[in-house]
Amino acid sequence: MIYVLTGGPATGKGTRATILAKELGIPHIATGDMLREVALNNKEIREKLQRGELISDDIITNLLEKRIKEPDCNNGFVLDGYPRTYRQAELLDELLNKLNRKITKVMELVVPDELAFKRILGRKKCEYCGTVYGIDFPPKVSDVCDKCGGHLYVRTDDTEETLKKRIETYKENAKSILDFYRKKGLLLTVDASTNPDSVVEDAKIK
Ligand code: AMP
């Protein structure tokens, strides 16, 4: 079971990927989270993330390859934030062919740009467990995580200016990636403007 979640910023990839991974009992792999961790000790990557620019296909694909070879991915995984370029879609195919594995489905999440802005500008994340809060899911106590009590922070790339750049970058690359998966019969488009109860239902898995 390999599910790929794609969509622009604040389309709810992280939220849906977390739910789907839990429902299916497989890991959620978010390339943005992997890069934010690398960025802690890498100034060049940190600056690119802050400007809303994409990290090179080679760097991110090498990180991903290492991650999906770990034993907890043996039954599958939910991929969030990759591929972001046509080349990454090709590289993912090459990688999965090499490992004798196949994508089950690609879910494209769609929301209007205005909603993405509203969501991003109210978004906060727990620095301990990673739970994301926002206009749709506010914490019970301001800046405190409901689940673990951790402190909530605003991502440094969640600014209006960076968001415009990230939406632009997504749109530039999306068409060729979506066509690639549509031709393979793997693409499912999901209206992500409402909160999901179950992503398994969206994914028409059951
Ligand atoms: P996200 O958490 O998915 O919104 O990603 C945050 C940032 O990480 C993006 O704006 C990019 O700068 C970078 N990033 C995440 N995934 C990728 C990827 N597959 N390829 C290149 N850059 C990425």
Boltz pocket constraint, residues with backbone or C-beta under 6 A from the ligand:
constraints:
  - pocket:
      binder: B
      contacts: [[A, 9], [A, 31], [A, 32], [A, 33], [A, 35], [A, 48], [A, 49], [A, 52], [A, 53], [A, 54], [A, 55], [A, 56], [A, 60], [A, 80], [A, 81], [A, 82], [A, 83], [A, 84], [A, 88], [A, 157], [A, 166]]
      max_distance: 6.0
